[in-house]
Amino acid sequence: MSPVWILSLGLAVFGVLVLLWLGLRWLARSWEPIDDDQLHERLAGAADFKRMPGLWLRMLGWFGGGGPRRLTYRRDKLGRFRKIWRE
């Protein structure tokens, strides 16, 4: 191998490592510790779609055709368990 290829390979590896380091640094700064009260307030006061994953999952379920049907058991009028197929 010629010295040019070795040098370019070394610079490429160095560039990838710098990008990885910058990405991990950004990720570490974006996290913040919260206590239970703050978590409750954030979940209860969710007004935008980014904070309501349940709403998005229900909307995607309408268009996705649903998953496999689930088998559940319920009691009938006589108290016996019967199989109920739900979608």
C-alpha positions in Angstrom: 0.0 0.0 0.0 1.2 3.4 -0.8 1.5 6.1 1.9 -1.4 8.1 0.3 -3.9 5.3 0.9 -2.7 4.8 4.5 -3.0 8.5 5.2 -6.5 8.8 3.6 -7.6 5.7 5.5 -6.3 7.1 8.8 -8.1 10.4 8.1 -11.3 8.6 7.3 -11.2 6.6 10.5 -10.4 9.7 12.5 -13.4 11.5 10.9 -15.7 8.7 11.8 -14.5 8.7 15.4 -15.0 12.4 15.7 -18.5 12.2 14.3 -19.3 9.3 16.7 -17.9 11.3 19.6 -19.9 14.4 18.7 -23.1 12.3 18.4 -22.6 10.7 21.7 -21.9 14.1 23.3 -25.1 15.5 21.8 -27.1 12.5 23.1 -25.6 12.8 26.6 -26.6 16.5 26.8 -30.2 15.8 25.6 -31.0 13.6 28.5 -32.2 15.0 31.8 -33.1 13.3 35.1 -36.6 13.9 36.3 -38.4 12.9 39.4 -41.8 11.2 39.7 -43.7 14.5 40.1 -42.3 15.9 36.9 -43.0 12.7 35.1 -46.6 12.8 36.2 -47.0 16.4 35.1 -45.4 15.8 31.7 -47.6 12.7 31.0 -50.8 14.4 32.3 -50.3 17.7 30.5 -49.4 16.2 27.1 -51.1 18.4 24.5 -49.1 17.7 21.4 -48.8 14.5 19.3 -45.1 13.9 20.2 -46.1 13.4 23.8 -49.1 11.1 23.2 -47.8 7.8 21.9 -51.0 6.0 22.7 -52.9 8.3 20.3 -50.5 7.6 17.5 -50.6 3.8 18.1 -54.4 3.9 17.9 -54.3 5.9 14.7 -51.8 3.5 13.2 -53.9 0.6 14.2 -56.8 1.9 12.1 -54.7 1.9 9.0 -52.5 -1.1 9.7 -55.2 -3.7 9.5 -54.6 -4.7 13.1 -52.7 -7.6 14.4 -53.6 -11.2 15.0 -56.8 -11.9 16.8 -56.5 -12.6 20.5 -58.2 -15.4 22.4 -59.7 -14.3 25.7 -62.0 -16.0 28.2 -65.1 -14.5 29.7 -67.9 -15.9 31.9 -71.3 -16.5 30.5 -74.6 -16.2 32.3 -74.1 -19.5 34.1 -70.6 -18.6 35.3 -68.8 -20.9 32.9 -65.7 -19.7 31.0 -66.2 -19.3 27.3 -63.7 -18.5 24.5 -64.1 -15.0 23.0 -62.1 -14.1 19.9 -61.2 -10.4 19.9 -59.6 -8.4 17.1 
